[in-house]
Amino acid sequence: MDNASRYYDEIKNYEDVKELIGKREEIFIEFKQTASGTGRMTNDDKVNFSKAASGFAHQQGGVLFWGISTKKDNNDVNRAAKLKPIVRVGAFCSALHSFIKDATDPPVDNIQHRIIYEHDNEESDTGVVVSFFPRSYRVHRCLFGKTRNAFYKRYGDGFCELPTHEIKALFFRDLSPDMELNAFLINPIGLSYSETKGAGAAFWIGFSLVNNGSGLGKNCSIYIWLQGEQEFGWNTMTWLDAEGLRVYKTAQLLTICDTNTGKTQTNAIHIKMNPGIVICPGEKMGVAIAGCRCQVGGKSV
């Protein structure tokens, strides 16, 4: 399951929506409030929808939450600030469905919308709409916005209008690799260790790459970040390919500072693939195994 689909599937009720407050906008997530009080889309809503359909389709897909305002934090990062439930949300959701065919040329297939009613009370007809925009291998022109007929792509926490050379590159994506990173637990029971930060238990995580595209995957660079109170415990181990060539060239543990808590953790790793490694279309290749340690109640476990 891709990240955009996972975010969409995780939001099931109003409590899930409330937990989004404080979350930052990023490459897969956008928050918007609407001035609509009638269930009809405003012109700003149409612009936001069109940019999202084009921009998410040309990246990895994404989710737009309607009915949540944003505010920049001290680091100038947009975060979900307040819930702004939409009145006549059923009609608004229907308007979103109807607008799909008018938002881009050609329309993006398989866009989905889900209503999360305020306090899970369907009779209130007030709530938040969660819109899922899938990745597309077609090229989609945005039909609304300051620059009509523009092409967009999601970068970081915003949508950027593409210059001519990047638009041209979109038309050749069918000939490009599409790399998907998978992680899997190797030792779910736990592995004792004393050579790291005190005695405790740890586990191994394996990482592999799958090429879902039509081109050859070369010179891949991978960043992996662990959420929460977890850290990479020691240097990575590696696989060899079928010809005995080491899969990665370098693997570097990274120390990251949490901007919210100020706490520093070794919870990221950067892996650079060996230039001699080629991942063919449809091929899956193991990349590395990493030791990982999690924290519970302030203790290593």
C-alpha positions, -999 to 999 in steps of 0.1 A, spaced: 0 0 0 14 34 -9 16 63 16 -13 83 1 -37 52 3 -25 45 39 -33 81 50 -67 79 34 -76 45 49 -64 55 84 -90 83 88 -122 65 98 -140 87 124 -141 121 140 -115 112 167 -90 104 139 -97 138 124 -91 156 157 -57 138 160 -46 156 128 -44 189 146 -7 199 148 3 176 120 24 193 93 15 195 56 39 174 36 42 157 2 12 135 7 -11 157 29 -28 190 23 -53 208 46 -79 233 33 -109 251 48 -138 263 27 -160 294 28 -189 274 14 -220 275 36 -244 262 10 -228 229 -1 -216 245 -33 -179 248 -42 -165 283 -42 -140 294 -69 -111 289 -44 -123 254 -38 -122 247 -75 -87 261 -78 -75 240 -48 -91 209 -61 -77 213 -96 -42 219 -84 -44 189 -60 -57 166 -88 -29 177 -112 -1 180 -86 -8 148 -66 -13 128 -99 21 138 -111 38 128 -79 30 99 -56 -7 107 -50 -20 124 -19 -49 133 5 -66 167 8 -86 173 40 -115 198 35 -126 216 67 -92 221 85 -74 254 87 -36 258 88 -11 280 105 26 284 101 47 273 131 80 290 143 99 272 115 75 285 88 59 251 83 22 248 77 4 227 103 -33 218 108 -45 244 133 -83 242 138 -112 221 127 -136 241 105 -165 217 99 -183 222 66 -221 229 67 -242 208 44 -212 185 40 -232 159 20 -239 184 -7 -203 196 -7 -190 161 -11 -214 156 -40 -201 188 -56 -166 175 -53 -176 142 -71 -193 162 -99 -163 185 -103 -138 157 -111 -145 158 -148 -140 196 -150 -109 199 -128 -82 186 -152 -77 176 -188 -79 146 -190 -97 139 -157 -78 120 -130 -93 85 -126 -102 69 -92 -104 101 -71 -123 92 -39 -141 112 -12 -152 103 23 -173 123 47 -163 123 84 -193 137 102 -188 160 132 -189 138 164 -198 110 140 -233 122 139 -246 118 103 -278 137 110 -258 169 117 -248 171 80 -217 189 92 -182 176 90 -149 171 71 -144 156 37 -113 135 30 -103 134 -7 -79 108 -21 -60 117 -53 -41 87 -68 -9 88 -87 -14 88 -125 9 79 -153 -10 102 -177 -3 140 -179 -31 162 -164 -36 199 -173 -51 220 -145 -82 239 -157 -86 263 -128 -62 288 -112 -44 320 -118 -26 304 -148 -52 284 -166 -39 253 -185 -9 249 -162 6 216 -151 14 211 -114 35 188 -92 36 183 -55 69 194 -39 72 194 -1 41 210 13 29 229 -18 20 226 -55 44 241 -80 36 251 -116 59 231 -139 82 247 -165 83 234 -200 112 210 -196 95 193 -167 62 190 -185 81 174 -214 96 149 -189 61 139 -177 52 126 -211 81 102 -209 73 88 -175 61 55 -191 98 48 -199 110 56 -164 115 34 -133 90 36 -105 108 25 -73 89 14 -43 106 9 -9 93 -20 13 102 -27 49 96 -60 67 103 -73 102 129 -101 103 131 -108 141 97 -100 156 105 -116 190 135 -94 197 173 -97 198 194 -91 230 222 -66 227 247 -51 250 270 -34 226 247 -5 221 232 19 246 227 -4 275 212 -39 277 178 -45 263 160 -60 233 160 -50 196 148 -63 163 160 -64 127 142 -46 99 149 -55 63 145 -31 33 139 -39 -3 132 -20 -35 107 -30 -62 107 -15 -96 71 -10 -107 80 11 -138 92 4 -173 127 17 -171 159 5 -153 164 15 -117 200 28 -112 219 49 -86 191 49 -61 194 70 -29 172 61 0 163 80 32 146 60 59 131 77 90 116 61 121 87 78 138 83 80 176 107 68 202 127 45 180 163 45 169 186 26 146 209 8 169 240 0 149 255 -2 115 235 -19 87 242 -53 72 238 -58 35 227 -83 8 247 -92 -23 231 -94 -57 232 -125 -79 267 -117 -91 281 -111 -56 282 -73 -59 273 -54 -27 240 -38 -32 247 -5 -14 277 17 -17 273 36 16 249 35 46 251 64 70 232 67 103 217 102 107 209 121 139 177 141 136 164 168 160 126 168 166 115 204 160 86 199 185 104 184 214 140 194 207 151 158 214 179 144 193 177 108 180 196 85 156 163 76 139 172 80 102 195 63 77 207 73 43 216 45 19 233 50 -15 230 22 -39 261 8 -56 264 23 -91 268 -12 -106 234 -23 -93 205 -23 -118 169 -31 -108 150 -43 -138 112 -37 -143 92 -60 -121 123 -70 -101 125 -69 -63 159 -66 -46 169 -67 -10 189 -36 0 199 -38 36 191 -51 71 192 -26 100 192 -30 137 164 -10 154 157 -2 191 124 12 204 117 31 236 88 24 260 84 44 292 118 60 287 136 26 287 152 7 258 132 -24 249 
